[in-house]
Amino acid sequence: MGEDGLELDPQRLDEFIDHYLAVESQAKQPSGVFSILSGRRERKYQQTLQYFLDPNKPHGFGTTLLDKFLETVDAPVQHPGSQHIEIEEEVYVADDGSESRIDLIICGGQALADHPEWAVFLELKVGADENQNQTPTYANTKRWQFTWFDNTEITVSDLDEYTYAYIAKFNADPPEDDRFNEVSWEDLADAFEECLDGSLFQYPTRSVIQFTDFINSLQETENMPKPFDEDELSDRLKLYFEYDDVIDQVEQAQRQFETDFDDLSTHLTTHWQDTIQEHFPLEDSGWIIRDADSAKWQGFRPTYWEQNPRDDGGTLELYYHLPPTTETLRNRQLAFHLRLPPQRKLHKRTYEADHSFNNVFTEKASTDYEAKIRGALEEIDDVEIRLGSASTLFTKTYELDPENLVESYLDNATTAVEEFCTDNTELVSLMNTVFEESYEDVFEEAPVGDFSEALSEQN
């Protein structure tokens, strides 16, 4: 990459693509690395999945493979790309008197939360059969030795969603416990191959080659017919070495683009508040910017909603969320929504009402006040309403202009504030009524202070 920007040779790039798409050689396919390395294939698959399903690893796939995997094992997880993900292998049961361990656990939820929101428990079988009472033991386990930030255990009953999956050969016996979803290596190979279809230059080439070898090994495990000619793959790898300079340039460009998106996200994280304050006089308005360093948790709220019930050190976190994350910018969309953090201690703890603040709030919003809230939201176009879901009570997605992401994000953020917090005074008042009633029901006291009503625009 030169001083003037990205240096790509268009002619040589076109030449490489033409050769790549026209591969028809009959060269013999070499053995895959999974066939060469010693050790149990099950453990190698386990470690490969742990690496490639983790969006934090430097493979360049992001959450693409994780999204497809969760879909394949039928795990009801939405938007893992906006969550923190942890994956551990050989995880021991934490219940007293047990030394059992499961192959993989995937957990997701809010960064720095006390506990993950969801988990997928995975038992992998390549050649061996299930041990006696193995899956029933796992399905009945209450606690696992899994590290989630400062905690070293996860509790199944504290998860919002959890899925058990048993991955084995297509013709293998089903798991002993029917709470495990049955998935074959063939299902997984087909799903992953769909992810890589047409992925030339979309992901780092080295990662594509590594993961393609993994798919080939899965197909060998199932004795599946190869969906593509192995000799063709061999020639594609030959092209890699012949055109490695072009591929390096493209990968270098991709790394630069990733850096650019990170820089843009950082810029917006530190400057979107300035734009909001230019349009809306936040000082003495009764509204406040949420204090958060991460792009993922940017937002604002009425100061009145920042309550510390019973002075126990916790603060309620009902706020309007407008995250300028790299994913938001790549997708060219800004999702503006009202949310209650579902795993914050103060939100899920029960008091005299025997219900948590989140449960009471979402129940009131989706029953007593549902008709009124929906009526108020009809004033705003294209709103997705999920009043029973604390993490996203309602949301609107704004399309960003790829020609100018910065101005487009800031303009749409301003429009969102106008639509939800300024023009729609009925909606603002309704959500505050739900807040006040929920607060009084759960904490048996009224919130401190006075509500300031809708936000005003700058004169």
Secondary structure, 3 states (H helix, E strand, C coil): CECCECCCCHHHHHHHHHHHHCCCCCCCCCCCHHHHCCCCHHHHHHHHHHHHCCCCCCCCCCCHHHHHHHHHCCCCCCCHHHCEEEEEEEEEECCCCCCCEEEEEEEEECCCCCCCCEEEEEEECCCCCCCCCHHHHHHHCCEECCCECCECCEEHHHCCEEEEEEEECCCCCCCCCCCEEEEEHHHHHHHHHHHHCCCCCCCCHHHHHHHHHHHHHHHHHCCCCCCCCHHHHHHHHHHHHHCHHHHHHHHHHHHHHHHHHHHHHHHHHHHHHHHHHHHCCCCCCCEEECCCCCHHHCEEEEHHHCCCHHHCCCCCCCEEECCCCHHHHHHCEEEEEEECCCCCHHHHCECCCCCEHHHHHHHHHHCCCHHHHHHHHCCCCCEEECCCCCCCCEEEEEECCCCCHHHHHHHHHHHHHHHHHHCCHHHHHHHHHHHHHHHHHHHCCCCCCCCCCCCCCCC
